[in-house]
């Protein structure tokens, strides 16, 4: 899988998790110990986490 496709898939999954929980970026960011703006950048794939622990926290 190409990096762009992987980033897009990750972004889609983060967006789906956020929608499923029905929480704001701020509320979900607090739960994950990240800022709302960071989470906001993850949803469209503008950036991705540098640490795998962040990905596990989303699960």
C-alpha positions, 0 to 999 in steps of 0.5 A: 500500500502506498504511503498516501493510501495508508495516510488516507486510510488512517484518516478515514478510520480516525474520522469514523471513530470520532463520528462513532463516539459522537464527541468533539475534537476537544473531548476526544483529544482530552481522552487521548491526551492530545490537543483538539487541533492535533486530532483535527489534523489527523481526521483529514490526513493532514498529519499522522501520529509519530508514535505507535502508542497514539494509534493504540490509544485510538483503538 
